[in-house]
Amino acid sequence: SAHAHVARTVCRRAERHVISLVEEQKEALYCTQVNLIIVYLNRLSDYLFVLSRYCSYLSGFPDNIWVKQSVN
């Protein structure tokens, strides 16, 4: 589970770097292929998140539900 979470953070970082590159280069790099890379990285990170939860489930660890706390 921990390895899947680490892979997910690396994937998210790569996604942010690709988006930053596109924003820096304006429309010169923005094409269908780059858009597909961004979508792919996003879906891959979603998969890795679900994989980590499934690994925890197989190991018998309970799922930790995160509840957002409101700030006043």
mmCIF file of the N, C-alpha and C atoms, coordinates in Angstrom:
data_MODEL
# 
_entry.id   MODEL 
# 
loop_
_atom_site.group_PDB 
_atom_site.id 
_atom_site.type_symbol 
_atom_site.label_atom_id 
_atom_site.label_alt_id 
_atom_site.label_comp_id 
_atom_site.label_asym_id 
_atom_site.label_entity_id 
_atom_site.label_seq_id 
_atom_site.pdbx_PDB_ins_code 
_atom_site.Cartn_x 
_atom_site.Cartn_y 
_atom_site.Cartn_z 
_atom_site.occupancy 
_atom_site.B_iso_or_equiv 
_atom_site.pdbx_formal_charge 
_atom_site.auth_seq_id 
_atom_site.auth_comp_id 
_atom_site.auth_asym_id 
_atom_site.auth_atom_id 
_atom_site.pdbx_PDB_model_num 
ATOM 1   N N  . SER A 1 1  ? 0.827   -1.193 0.000   1.00 0.00 ? 1  SER A N  1 
ATOM 2   C CA . SER A 1 1  ? 0.000   0.000  0.000   1.00 0.00 ? 1  SER A CA 1 
ATOM 3   C C  . SER A 1 1  ? 0.871   1.257  0.000   1.00 0.00 ? 1  SER A C  1 
ATOM 4   N N  . ALA A 1 2  ? 1.900   1.265  0.816   1.00 0.00 ? 2  ALA A N  1 
ATOM 5   C CA . ALA A 1 2  ? 2.777   2.432  0.898   1.00 0.00 ? 2  ALA A CA 1 
ATOM 6   C C  . ALA A 1 2  ? 3.499   2.673  -0.424  1.00 0.00 ? 2  ALA A C  1 
ATOM 7   N N  . HIS A 1 3  ? 3.922   1.602  -1.072  1.00 0.00 ? 3  HIS A N  1 
ATOM 8   C CA . HIS A 1 3  ? 4.616   1.749  -2.363  1.00 0.00 ? 3  HIS A CA 1 
ATOM 9   C C  . HIS A 1 3  ? 3.677   2.345  -3.418  1.00 0.00 ? 3  HIS A C  1 
ATOM 10  N N  . ALA A 1 4  ? 2.416   1.931  -3.390  1.00 0.00 ? 4  ALA A N  1 
ATOM 11  C CA . ALA A 1 4  ? 1.447   2.477  -4.344  1.00 0.00 ? 4  ALA A CA 1 
ATOM 12  C C  . ALA A 1 4  ? 1.218   3.964  -4.068  1.00 0.00 ? 4  ALA A C  1 
ATOM 13  N N  . HIS A 1 5  ? 1.192   4.354  -2.790  1.00 0.00 ? 5  HIS A N  1 
ATOM 14  C CA . HIS A 1 5  ? 1.027   5.776  -2.456  1.00 0.00 ? 5  HIS A CA 1 
ATOM 15  C C  . HIS A 1 5  ? 2.239   6.589  -2.906  1.00 0.00 ? 5  HIS A C  1 
ATOM 16  N N  . VAL A 1 6  ? 3.427   6.044  -2.748  1.00 0.00 ? 6  VAL A N  1 
ATOM 17  C CA . VAL A 1 6  ? 4.633   6.748  -3.199  1.00 0.00 ? 6  VAL A CA 1 
ATOM 18  C C  . VAL A 1 6  ? 4.604   6.900  -4.723  1.00 0.00 ? 6  VAL A C  1 
ATOM 19  N N  . ALA A 1 7  ? 4.238   5.828  -5.412  1.00 0.00 ? 7  ALA A N  1 
ATOM 20  C CA . ALA A 1 7  ? 4.139   5.898  -6.876  1.00 0.00 ? 7  ALA A CA 1 
ATOM 21  C C  . ALA A 1 7  ? 3.102   6.935  -7.290  1.00 0.00 ? 7  ALA A C  1 
ATOM 22  N N  . ARG A 1 8  ? 2.018   7.023  -6.535  1.00 0.00 ? 8  ARG A N  1 
ATOM 23  C CA . ARG A 1 8  ? 0.975   8.004  -6.832  1.00 0.00 ? 8  ARG A CA 1 
ATOM 24  C C  . ARG A 1 8  ? 1.497   9.427  -6.676  1.00 0.00 ? 8  ARG A C  1 
ATOM 25  N N  . THR A 1 9  ? 2.276   9.683  -5.631  1.00 0.00 ? 9  THR A N  1 
ATOM 26  C CA . THR A 1 9  ? 2.801   11.040 -5.439  1.00 0.00 ? 9  THR A CA 1 
ATOM 27  C C  . THR A 1 9  ? 3.788   11.403 -6.550  1.00 0.00 ? 9  THR A C  1 
ATOM 28  N N  . VAL A 1 10 ? 4.576   10.431 -6.991  1.00 0.00 ? 10 VAL A N  1 
ATOM 29  C CA . VAL A 1 10 ? 5.503   10.678 -8.101  1.00 0.00 ? 10 VAL A CA 1 
ATOM 30  C C  . VAL A 1 10 ? 4.721   10.974 -9.379  1.00 0.00 ? 10 VAL A C  1 
ATOM 31  N N  . CYS A 1 11 ? 3.645   10.241 -9.587  1.00 0.00 ? 11 CYS A N  1 
ATOM 32  C CA . CYS A 1 11 ? 2.808   10.436 -10.770 1.00 0.00 ? 11 CYS A CA 1 
ATOM 33  C C  . CYS A 1 11 ? 2.155   11.820 -10.743 1.00 0.00 ? 11 CYS A C  1 
ATOM 34  N N  . ARG A 1 12 ? 1.656   12.234 -9.583  1.00 0.00 ? 12 ARG A N  1 
ATOM 35  C CA . ARG A 1 12 ? 1.053   13.560 -9.446  1.00 0.00 ? 12 ARG A CA 1 
ATOM 36  C C  . ARG A 1 12 ? 2.086   14.659 -9.709  1.00 0.00 ? 12 ARG A C  1 
ATOM 37  N N  . ARG A 1 13 ? 3.301   14.447 -9.206  1.00 0.00 ? 13 ARG A N  1 
ATOM 38  C CA . ARG A 1 13 ? 4.363   15.427 -9.431  1.00 0.00 ? 13 ARG A CA 1 
ATOM 39  C C  . ARG A 1 13 ? 4.663   15.545 -10.923 1.00 0.00 ? 13 ARG A C  1 
ATOM 40  N N  . ALA A 1 14 ? 4.723   14.412 -11.604 1.00 0.00 ? 14 ALA A N  1 
ATOM 41  C CA . ALA A 1 14 ? 4.972   14.431 -13.051 1.00 0.00 ? 14 ALA A CA 1 
ATOM 42  C C  . ALA A 1 14 ? 3.849   15.168 -13.776 1.00 0.00 ? 14 ALA A C  1 
ATOM 43  N N  . GLU A 1 15 ? 2.621   14.933 -13.344 1.00 0.00 ? 15 GLU A N  1 
ATOM 44  C CA . GLU A 1 15 ? 1.480   15.627 -13.951 1.00 0.00 ? 15 GLU A CA 1 
ATOM 45  C C  . GLU A 1 15 ? 1.598   17.142 -13.764 1.00 0.00 ? 15 GLU A C  1 
ATOM 46  N N  . ARG A 1 16 ? 1.957   17.575 -12.568 1.00 0.00 ? 16 ARG A N  1 
ATOM 47  C CA . ARG A 1 16 ? 2.122   19.008 -12.316 1.00 0.00 ? 16 ARG A CA 1 
ATOM 48  C C  . ARG A 1 16 ? 3.245   19.595 -13.165 1.00 0.00 ? 16 ARG A C  1 
ATOM 49  N N  . HIS A 1 17 ? 4.331   18.843 -13.345 1.00 0.00 ? 17 HIS A N  1 
ATOM 50  C CA . HIS A 1 17 ? 5.446   19.324 -14.169 1.00 0.00 ? 17 HIS A CA 1 
ATOM 51  C C  . HIS A 1 17 ? 5.038   19.463 -15.633 1.00 0.00 ? 17 HIS A C  1 
ATOM 52  N N  . VAL A 1 18 ? 4.281   18.517 -16.137 1.00 0.00 ? 18 VAL A N  1 
ATOM 53  C CA . VAL A 1 18 ? 3.824   18.597 -17.533 1.00 0.00 ? 18 VAL A CA 1 
ATOM 54  C C  . VAL A 1 18 ? 2.908   19.800 -17.709 1.00 0.00 ? 18 VAL A C  1 
ATOM 55  N N  . ILE A 1 19 ? 2.017   20.019 -16.762 1.00 0.00 ? 19 ILE A N  1 
ATOM 56  C CA . ILE A 1 19 ? 1.110   21.170 -16.846 1.00 0.00 ? 19 ILE A CA 1 
ATOM 57  C C  . ILE A 1 19 ? 1.903   22.471 -16.791 1.00 0.00 ? 19 ILE A C  1 
ATOM 58  N N  . SER A 1 20 ? 2.900   22.532 -15.908 1.00 0.00 ? 20 SER A N  1 
ATOM 59  C CA . SER A 1 20 ? 3.741   23.734 -15.827 1.00 0.00 ? 20 SER A CA 1 
ATOM 60  C C  . SER A 1 20 ? 4.481   23.982 -17.138 1.00 0.00 ? 20 SER A C  1 
ATOM 61  N N  . LEU A 1 21 ? 4.990   22.917 -17.733 1.00 0.00 ? 21 LEU A N  1 
ATOM 62  C CA . LEU A 1 21 ? 5.686   23.040 -19.013 1.00 0.00 ? 21 LEU A CA 1 
ATOM 63  C C  . LEU A 1 21 ? 4.769   23.596 -20.091 1.00 0.00 ? 21 LEU A C  1 
ATOM 64  N N  . VAL A 1 22 ? 3.543   23.095 -20.126 1.00 0.00 ? 22 VAL A N  1 
ATOM 65  C CA . VAL A 1 22 ? 2.575   23.581 -21.113 1.00 0.00 ? 22 VAL A CA 1 
ATOM 66  C C  . VAL A 1 22 ? 2.266   25.050 -20.881 1.00 0.00 ? 22 VAL A C  1 
ATOM 67  N N  . GLU A 1 23 ? 2.086   25.436 -19.601 1.00 0.00 ? 23 GLU A N  1 
ATOM 68  C CA . GLU A 1 23 ? 1.779   26.834 -19.295 1.00 0.00 ? 23 GLU A CA 1 
ATOM 69  C C  . GLU A 1 23 ? 2.941   27.757 -19.646 1.00 0.00 ? 23 GLU A C  1 
ATOM 70  N N  . GLU A 1 24 ? 4.171   27.304 -19.443 1.00 0.00 ? 24 GLU A N  1 
ATOM 71  C CA . GLU A 1 24 ? 5.342   28.119 -19.779 1.00 0.00 ? 24 GLU A CA 1 
ATOM 72  C C  . GLU A 1 24 ? 5.489   28.315 -21.283 1.00 0.00 ? 24 GLU A C  1 
ATOM 73  N N  . GLN A 1 25 ? 5.209   27.280 -22.033 1.00 0.00 ? 25 GLN A N  1 
ATOM 74  C CA . GLN A 1 25 ? 5.404   27.328 -23.479 1.00 0.00 ? 25 GLN A CA 1 
ATOM 75  C C  . GLN A 1 25 ? 4.193   27.862 -24.230 1.00 0.00 ? 25 GLN A C  1 
ATOM 76  N N  . LYS A 1 26 ? 3.172   28.222 -23.498 1.00 0.00 ? 26 LYS A N  1 
ATOM 77  C CA . LYS A 1 26 ? 1.910   28.710 -24.069 1.00 0.00 ? 26 LYS A CA 1 
ATOM 78  C C  . LYS A 1 26 ? 1.326   27.644 -24.993 1.00 0.00 ? 26 LYS A C  1 
ATOM 79  N N  . GLU A 1 27 ? 0.970   28.025 -26.208 1.00 0.00 ? 27 GLU A N  1 
ATOM 80  C CA . GLU A 1 27 ? 0.304   27.093 -27.110 1.00 0.00 ? 27 GLU A CA 1 
ATOM 81  C C  . GLU A 1 27 ? 1.269   26.290 -27.968 1.00 0.00 ? 27 GLU A C  1 
ATOM 82  N N  . ALA A 1 28 ? 2.545   26.570 -27.889 1.00 0.00 ? 28 ALA A N  1 
ATOM 83  C CA . ALA A 1 28 ? 3.521   25.871 -28.726 1.00 0.00 ? 28 ALA A CA 1 
ATOM 84  C C  . ALA A 1 28 ? 3.547   24.378 -28.429 1.00 0.00 ? 28 ALA A C  1 
ATOM 85  N N  . LEU A 1 29 ? 3.418   24.024 -27.153 1.00 0.00 ? 29 LEU A N  1 
ATOM 86  C CA . LEU A 1 29 ? 3.452   22.610 -26.798 1.00 0.00 ? 29 LEU A CA 1 
ATOM 87  C C  . LEU A 1 29 ? 2.074   22.007 -26.579 1.00 0.00 ? 29 LEU A C  1 
ATOM 88  N N  . TYR A 1 30 ? 1.048   22.856 -26.571 1.00 0.00 ? 30 TYR A N  1 
ATOM 89  C CA . TYR A 1 30 ? -0.279  22.321 -26.285 1.00 0.00 ? 30 TYR A CA 1 
ATOM 90  C C  . TYR A 1 30 ? -0.871  21.678 -27.524 1.00 0.00 ? 30 TYR A C  1 
ATOM 91  N N  . CYS A 1 31 ? -0.845  20.376 -27.539 1.00 0.00 ? 31 CYS A N  1 
ATOM 92  C CA . CYS A 1 31 ? -1.407  19.630 -28.653 1.00 0.00 ? 31 CYS A CA 1 
ATOM 93  C C  . CYS A 1 31 ? -2.143  18.414 -28.091 1.00 0.00 ? 31 CYS A C  1 
ATOM 94  N N  . THR A 1 32 ? -2.715  17.633 -28.955 1.00 0.00 ? 32 THR A N  1 
ATOM 95  C CA . THR A 1 32 ? -3.499  16.478 -28.534 1.00 0.00 ? 32 THR A CA 1 
ATOM 96  C C  . THR A 1 32 ? -2.655  15.483 -27.755 1.00 0.00 ? 32 THR A C  1 
ATOM 97  N N  . GLN A 1 33 ? -1.431  15.244 -28.174 1.00 0.00 ? 33 GLN A N  1 
ATOM 98  C CA . GLN A 1 33 ? -0.571  14.277 -27.501 1.00 0.00 ? 33 GLN A CA 1 
ATOM 99  C C  . GLN A 1 33 ? -0.270  14.715 -26.071 1.00 0.00 ? 33 GLN A C  1 
ATOM 100 N N  . VAL A 1 34 ? 0.024   15.994 -25.866 1.00 0.00 ? 34 VAL A N  1 
ATOM 101 C CA . VAL A 1 34 ? 0.336   16.495 -24.530 1.00 0.00 ? 34 VAL A CA 1 
ATOM 102 C C  . VAL A 1 34 ? -0.906  16.404 -23.647 1.00 0.00 ? 34 VAL A C  1 
ATOM 103 N N  . ASN A 1 35 ? -2.053  16.735 -24.216 1.00 0.00 ? 35 ASN A N  1 
ATOM 104 C CA . ASN A 1 35 ? -3.301  16.623 -23.469 1.00 0.00 ? 35 ASN A CA 1 
ATOM 105 C C  . ASN A 1 35 ? -3.549  15.180 -23.051 1.00 0.00 ? 35 ASN A C  1 
ATOM 106 N N  . LEU A 1 36 ? -3.278  14.246 -23.932 1.00 0.00 ? 36 LEU A N  1 
ATOM 107 C CA . LEU A 1 36 ? -3.456  12.828 -23.598 1.00 0.00 ? 36 LEU A CA 1 
ATOM 108 C C  . LEU A 1 36 ? -2.488  12.378 -22.508 1.00 0.00 ? 36 LEU A C  1 
ATOM 109 N N  . ILE A 1 37 ? -1.284  12.925 -22.511 1.00 0.00 ? 37 ILE A N  1 
ATOM 110 C CA . ILE A 1 37 ? -0.310  12.597 -21.461 1.00 0.00 ? 37 ILE A CA 1 
ATOM 111 C C  . ILE A 1 37 ? -0.825  13.070 -20.105 1.00 0.00 ? 37 ILE A C  1 
ATOM 112 N N  . ILE A 1 38 ? -1.382  14.277 -20.070 1.00 0.00 ? 38 ILE A N  1 
ATOM 113 C CA . ILE A 1 38 ? -1.923  14.807 -18.818 1.00 0.00 ? 38 ILE A CA 1 
ATOM 114 C C  . ILE A 1 38 ? -3.083  13.945 -18.330 1.00 0.00 ? 38 ILE A C  1 
ATOM 115 N N  . VAL A 1 39 ? -3.970  13.572 -19.227 1.00 0.00 ? 39 VAL A N  1 
ATOM 116 C CA . VAL A 1 39 ? -5.108  12.718 -18.861 1.00 0.00 ? 39 VAL A CA 1 
ATOM 117 C C  . VAL A 1 39 ? -4.610  11.360 -18.382 1.00 0.00 ? 39 VAL A C  1 
ATOM 118 N N  . TYR A 1 40 ? -3.626  10.800 -19.079 1.00 0.00 ? 40 TYR A N  1 
ATOM 119 C CA . TYR A 1 40 ? -3.073  9.502  -18.695 1.00 0.00 ? 40 TYR A CA 1 
ATOM 120 C C  . TYR A 1 40 ? -2.477  9.554  -17.292 1.00 0.00 ? 40 TYR A C  1 
ATOM 121 N N  . LEU A 1 41 ? -1.678  10.575 -17.004 1.00 0.00 ? 41 LEU A N  1 
ATOM 122 C CA . LEU A 1 41 ? -1.064  10.685 -15.682 1.00 0.00 ? 41 LEU A CA 1 
ATOM 123 C C  . LEU A 1 41 ? -2.119  10.845 -14.595 1.00 0.00 ? 41 LEU A C  1 
ATOM 124 N N  . ASN A 1 42 ? -3.175  11.575 -14.901 1.00 0.00 ? 42 ASN A N  1 
ATOM 125 C CA . ASN A 1 42 ? -4.248  11.750 -13.929 1.00 0.00 ? 42 ASN A CA 1 
ATOM 126 C C  . ASN A 1 42 ? -4.950  10.427 -13.645 1.00 0.00 ? 42 ASN A C  1 
ATOM 127 N N  . ARG A 1 43 ? -5.251  9.675  -14.685 1.00 0.00 ? 43 ARG A N  1 
ATOM 128 C CA . ARG A 1 43 ? -5.916  8.371  -14.506 1.00 0.00 ? 43 ARG A CA 1 
ATOM 129 C C  . ARG A 1 43 ? -4.996  7.371  -13.813 1.00 0.00 ? 43 ARG A C  1 
ATOM 130 N N  . LEU A 1 44 ? -3.709  7.437  -14.125 1.00 0.00 ? 44 LEU A N  1 
ATOM 131 C CA . LEU A 1 44 ? -2.750  6.543  -13.486 1.00 0.00 ? 44 LEU A CA 1 
ATOM 132 C C  . LEU A 1 44 ? -2.687  6.818  -11.988 1.00 0.00 ? 44 LEU A C  1 
ATOM 133 N N  . SER A 1 45 ? -2.683  8.079  -11.594 1.00 0.00 ? 45 SER A N  1 
ATOM 134 C CA . SER A 1 45 ? -2.648  8.394  -10.172 1.00 0.00 ? 45 SER A CA 1 
ATOM 135 C C  . SER A 1 45 ? -3.936  7.953  -9.485  1.00 0.00 ? 45 SER A C  1 
ATOM 136 N N  . ASP A 1 46 ? -5.078  8.059  -10.173 1.00 0.00 ? 46 ASP A N  1 
ATOM 137 C CA . ASP A 1 46 ? -6.334  7.540  -9.617  1.00 0.00 ? 46 ASP A CA 1 
ATOM 138 C C  . ASP A 1 46 ? -6.245  6.034  -9.407  1.00 0.00 ? 46 ASP A C  1 
ATOM 139 N N  . TYR A 1 47 ? -5.710  5.322  -10.396 1.00 0.00 ? 47 TYR A N  1 
ATOM 140 C CA . TYR A 1 47 ? -5.551  3.877  -10.279 1.00 0.00 ? 47 TYR A CA 1 
ATOM 141 C C  . TYR A 1 47 ? -4.641  3.509  -9.113  1.00 0.00 ? 47 TYR A C  1 
ATOM 142 N N  . LEU A 1 48 ? -3.538  4.224  -8.968  1.00 0.00 ? 48 LEU A N  1 
ATOM 143 C CA . LEU A 1 48 ? -2.601  3.928  -7.883  1.00 0.00 ? 48 LEU A CA 1 
ATOM 144 C C  . LEU A 1 48 ? -3.234  4.168  -6.515  1.00 0.00 ? 48 LEU A C  1 
ATOM 145 N N  . PHE A 1 49 ? -4.109  5.160  -6.423  1.00 0.00 ? 49 PHE A N  1 
ATOM 146 C CA . PHE A 1 49 ? -4.823  5.407  -5.176  1.00 0.00 ? 49 PHE A CA 1 
ATOM 147 C C  . PHE A 1 49 ? -5.736  4.226  -4.839  1.00 0.00 ? 49 PHE A C  1 
ATOM 148 N N  . VAL A 1 50 ? -6.496  3.769  -5.819  1.00 0.00 ? 50 VAL A N  1 
ATOM 149 C CA . VAL A 1 50 ? -7.388  2.632  -5.606  1.00 0.00 ? 50 VAL A CA 1 
ATOM 150 C C  . VAL A 1 50 ? -6.574  1.370  -5.316  1.00 0.00 ? 50 VAL A C  1 
ATOM 151 N N  . LEU A 1 51 ? -5.449  1.205  -6.002  1.00 0.00 ? 51 LEU A N  1 
ATOM 152 C CA . LEU A 1 51 ? -4.581  0.052  -5.757  1.00 0.00 ? 51 LEU A CA 1 
ATOM 153 C C  . LEU A 1 51 ? -4.074  0.042  -4.320  1.00 0.00 ? 51 LEU A C  1 
ATOM 154 N N  . SER A 1 52 ? -3.689  1.192  -3.811  1.00 0.00 ? 52 SER A N  1 
ATOM 155 C CA . SER A 1 52 ? -3.196  1.253  -2.424  1.00 0.00 ? 52 SER A CA 1 
ATOM 156 C C  . SER A 1 52 ? -4.301  0.889  -1.445  1.00 0.00 ? 52 SER A C  1 
ATOM 157 N N  . ARG A 1 53 ? -5.511  1.332  -1.699  1.00 0.00 ? 53 ARG A N  1 
ATOM 158 C CA . ARG A 1 53 ? -6.635  0.963  -0.828  1.00 0.00 ? 53 ARG A CA 1 
ATOM 159 C C  . ARG A 1 53 ? -6.903  -0.532 -0.907  1.00 0.00 ? 53 ARG A C  1 
ATOM 160 N N  . TYR A 1 54 ? -6.811  -1.097 -2.096  1.00 0.00 ? 54 TYR A N  1 
ATOM 161 C CA . TYR A 1 54 ? -7.044  -2.535 -2.262  1.00 0.00 ? 54 TYR A CA 1 
ATOM 162 C C  . TYR A 1 54 ? -5.957  -3.345 -1.557  1.00 0.00 ? 54 TYR A C  1 
ATOM 163 N N  . CYS A 1 55 ? -4.712  -2.891 -1.652  1.00 0.00 ? 55 CYS A N  1 
ATOM 164 C CA . CYS A 1 55 ? -3.620  -3.577 -0.946  1.00 0.00 ? 55 CYS A CA 1 
ATOM 165 C C  . CYS A 1 55 ? -3.846  -3.543 0.561   1.00 0.00 ? 55 CYS A C  1 
ATOM 166 N N  . SER A 1 56 ? -4.310  -2.419 1.067   1.00 0.00 ? 56 SER A N  1 
ATOM 167 C CA . SER A 1 56 ? -4.620  -2.322 2.496   1.00 0.00 ? 56 SER A CA 1 
ATOM 168 C C  . SER A 1 56 ? -5.734  -3.290 2.862   1.00 0.00 ? 56 SER A C  1 
ATOM 169 N N  . TYR A 1 57 ? -6.736  -3.366 2.012   1.00 0.00 ? 57 TYR A N  1 
ATOM 170 C CA . TYR A 1 57 ? -7.848  -4.280 2.246   1.00 0.00 ? 57 TYR A CA 1 
ATOM 171 C C  . TYR A 1 57 ? -7.361  -5.728 2.285   1.00 0.00 ? 57 TYR A C  1 
ATOM 172 N N  . LEU A 1 58 ? -6.518  -6.110 1.340   1.00 0.00 ? 58 LEU A N  1 
ATOM 173 C CA . LEU A 1 58 ? -5.999  -7.478 1.304   1.00 0.00 ? 58 LEU A CA 1 
ATOM 174 C C  . LEU A 1 58 ? -5.132  -7.778 2.524   1.00 0.00 ? 58 LEU A C  1 
ATOM 175 N N  . SER A 1 59 ? -4.478  -6.756 3.059   1.00 0.00 ? 59 SER A N  1 
ATOM 176 C CA . SER A 1 59 ? -3.616  -6.941 4.230   1.00 0.00 ? 59 SER A CA 1 
ATOM 177 C C  . SER A 1 59 ? -4.397  -6.909 5.534   1.00 0.00 ? 59 SER A C  1 
ATOM 178 N N  . GLY A 1 60 ? -5.676  -6.605 5.450   1.00 0.00 ? 60 GLY A N  1 
ATOM 179 C CA . GLY A 1 60 ? -6.515  -6.582 6.642   1.00 0.00 ? 60 GLY A CA 1 
ATOM 180 C C  . GLY A 1 60 ? -6.512  -5.268 7.397   1.00 0.00 ? 60 GLY A C  1 
ATOM 181 N N  . PHE A 1 61 ? -5.988  -4.213 6.783   1.00 0.00 ? 61 PHE A N  1 
ATOM 182 C CA . PHE A 1 61 ? -5.988  -2.911 7.434   1.00 0.00 ? 61 PHE A CA 1 
ATOM 183 C C  . PHE A 1 61 ? -7.283  -2.176 7.106   1.00 0.00 ? 61 PHE A C  1 
ATOM 184 N N  . PRO A 1 62 ? -7.879  -1.544 8.111   1.00 0.00 ? 62 PRO A N  1 
ATOM 185 C CA . PRO A 1 62 ? -9.136  -0.817 7.839   1.00 0.00 ? 62 PRO A CA 1 
ATOM 186 C C  . PRO A 1 62 ? -8.881  0.425  7.003   1.00 0.00 ? 62 PRO A C  1 
ATOM 187 N N  . ASP A 1 63 ? -9.904  0.831  6.295   1.00 0.00 ? 63 ASP A N  1 
ATOM 188 C CA . ASP A 1 63 ? -9.810  2.032  5.462   1.00 0.00 ? 63 ASP A CA 1 
ATOM 189 C C  . ASP A 1 63 ? -9.980  3.256  6.353   1.00 0.00 ? 63 ASP A C  1 
ATOM 190 N N  . ASN A 1 64 ? -9.067  4.210  6.244   1.00 0.00 ? 64 ASN A N  1 
ATOM 191 C CA . ASN A 1 64 ? -9.169  5.448  7.011   1.00 0.00 ? 64 ASN A CA 1 
ATOM 192 C C  . ASN A 1 64 ? -9.979  6.460  6.219   1.00 0.00 ? 64 ASN A C  1 
ATOM 193 N N  . ILE A 1 65 ? -11.136 6.812  6.756   1.00 0.00 ? 65 ILE A N  1 
ATOM 194 C CA . ILE A 1 65 ? -11.985 7.790  6.101   1.00 0.00 ? 65 ILE A CA 1 
ATOM 195 C C  . ILE A 1 65 ? -11.525 9.185  6.534   1.00 0.00 ? 65 ILE A C  1 
ATOM 196 N N  . TRP A 1 66 ? -11.214 10.012 5.549   1.00 0.00 ? 66 TRP A N  1 
ATOM 197 C CA . TRP A 1 66 ? -10.763 11.361 5.823   1.00 0.00 ? 66 TRP A CA 1 
ATOM 198 C C  . TRP A 1 66 ? -11.946 12.292 5.790   1.00 0.00 ? 66 TRP A C  1 
ATOM 199 N N  . VAL A 1 67 ? -12.127 13.049 6.864   1.00 0.00 ? 67 VAL A N  1 
ATOM 200 C CA . VAL A 1 67 ? -13.217 13.991 6.946   1.00 0.00 ? 67 VAL A CA 1 
ATOM 201 C C  . VAL A 1 67 ? -12.640 15.398 6.992   1.00 0.00 ? 67 VAL A C  1 
ATOM 202 N N  . LYS A 1 68 ? -13.057 16.210 6.060   1.00 0.00 ? 68 LYS A N  1 
ATOM 203 C CA . LYS A 1 68 ? -12.549 17.585 5.992   1.00 0.00 ? 68 LYS A CA 1 
ATOM 204 C C  . LYS A 1 68 ? -13.131 18.386 7.143   1.00 0.00 ? 68 LYS A C  1 
ATOM 205 N N  . GLN A 1 69 ? -12.278 19.057 7.859   1.00 0.00 ? 69 GLN A N  1 
ATOM 206 C CA . GLN A 1 69 ? -12.712 19.896 8.972   1.00 0.00 ? 69 GLN A CA 1 
ATOM 207 C C  . GLN A 1 69 ? -12.942 21.315 8.465   1.00 0.00 ? 69 GLN A C  1 
ATOM 208 N N  . SER A 1 70 ? -14.046 21.911 8.867   1.00 0.00 ? 70 SER A N  1 
ATOM 209 C CA . SER A 1 70 ? -14.299 23.280 8.446   1.00 0.00 ? 70 SER A CA 1 
ATOM 210 C C  . SER A 1 70 ? -13.484 24.246 9.296   1.00 0.00 ? 70 SER A C  1 
ATOM 211 N N  . VAL A 1 71 ? -12.994 25.294 8.670   1.00 0.00 ? 71 VAL A N  1 
ATOM 212 C CA . VAL A 1 71 ? -12.197 26.293 9.349   1.00 0.00 ? 71 VAL A CA 1 
ATOM 213 C C  . VAL A 1 71 ? -13.050 27.544 9.533   1.00 0.00 ? 71 VAL A C  1 
ATOM 214 N N  . ASN A 1 72 ? -13.127 28.001 10.741  1.00 0.00 ? 72 ASN A N  1 
ATOM 215 C CA . ASN A 1 72 ? -13.949 29.201 11.024  1.00 0.00 ? 72 ASN A CA 1 
ATOM 216 C C  . ASN A 1 72 ? -13.100 30.410 11.121  1.00 0.00 ? 72 ASN A C  1 
# 
